[in-house]
Amino acid sequence: MRAPPARLSSVLLVPALLLSLAAGEAPPDKSGYTLFHPTPTKFLREFDTDRPDQTEGPAPVDAGHFQLELDFVNHTRDRTSTVLSRSTSVAPVNLRIGLTNRIELSLVYESFVEERTTDRLTGEKTRTRGTGDFLTRLKINLWGADDGTTAFALFPFVKWPVATHGLGNRSVEGGLILPFSISISDDWGLGMQTRGDIVRKESGRGYEGVWINSISLSYGITKRLGTYVELYSSVMRKQKWQGQIDVGFTYELTTNTQLDLGCNFGVTKSAPDLNPFMGFAVRW
């Protein structure tokens, strides 16, 4: 076949070049990386944490890398007509481990918990100290971990009852989280989740379901400083709806470390009144 004139070839190449530029460079193939064959540093995703909001993210930690997320301190205060309850956690830890490019194992443990109650009618006080329960979670990203404007994951978890007596219900519990995110622009992001928990009834006989939903809108104020506002709700059978409005800030110290602080505010009587916290995250 006769070759087309050089001028015609150049004309035909222009649309193809424009299309390739519009589509952007294809993301690298990272499917072969595992816990024991780590993703090279140059291919790592942008630093992304599950904290500080209560809405989980769908993107896992890159294969062969680790991410530690913790609260320096987390305090919850709730007051009813008869009881004042206060709970403080120091350094509860979430260790996230990249198993493959799309699967992450996370280990959550409350290293120190103190719960205090005051009977507002009699003035009687109680205090319990110790360690909390242990959770194992598996995040399975279905799409959007490395490209696209949306991402979605399956996030099953199991709670193992290892808490100090008086701080837990001594029961195995679990559930499934379905986190979804949308990248609206370079500065704006939207995270959503629906979650179903299977928990032990307060009577200790049998289990019941808890349905949790949340939506979190984030904004990058500067390259390092970000903020978010979140709506969070929890519904349990035969109990009143719990609603919260959460606000917080994040600050990236480096490409792999972040500080954060915030507060969750109860907007229904059944929700905790106040939950301030401050935390930290690092990846390696």
C-alpha positions, 0 to 999 in steps of 0.5 A: 500500500502506498504511504500517505503524504507526510502532510496528511499524516501530520494532520491525522496525528493532531486529533490523536495527540489531543485525545491522548492529552485530554485522557491523561497518562494512564495509571501504572499497572500495580496489580503485581505488588503485594505485602512482600513485594511493595509498591515503589515510592514513585507509584504511591497514591496521595496520602489519604487517611480514614480519620478524622471524620467518621466516614471511612474512605474506599482507598486502601493503603498501597501494597507492602506499606503501612499506615498508623492512625491514632488519637492523641486523646479522644473524649466523649461527654453525654448528659441525660436527666439522671446521669452524666457520662464521660469517656476518655481514650488515650492513643487508640490505634488503627494500623493499616496494612497494604496486602495487595493493590486493592486489599488492606487489613487494618487492626484497631485497638483501644490501648487505654480507656477511662469511663466515669459516670455520675448519678445526678440525683444521688451524686454517686460516682463510678470509674472504670479504667483499662483496655478496650476491644480489638477490631480486625477489618478488611478493606476491599476496593472495587474501583477507583483506587488509582484513577477516576473521580469515584471510588467504592469498597467493601469493608467487613469487620469483626470486633473481638471482646478483649476489653477490661471487665466493665468496659465491653459487653464480652461479645463478638460483634461485626458488620459491613461498611460500604464507603463511596467517594467522589472527587468533585474538584482539586479542592472539594471532595465528598465521602459517603458510607452506609454501614450495618452492624450486628451487636449484642442486645443490652439484655445480653440475649441475642443480637440486633442490627444497627444502621449507620449512615454518614456524608462528609464534605471536605475542602482544601483551604491550602495545599497542606490545610484542609477542613470538613463538615460531616452529618452522621446518623445511627439507628437501632431498633426500639431506640431513638435516632442518634444524629451528629454534626462533625467538624474538623481540620487536617494539616499535612506536615509532610507527604506522609504525615498528618495532624488533625483535630475536630469535634463531633456534636450531638444534635439529638438527645440520644446522641453524645453531647460532645466528642472533641479529639486530636490525632495523628497519621503517618505512612511508611 
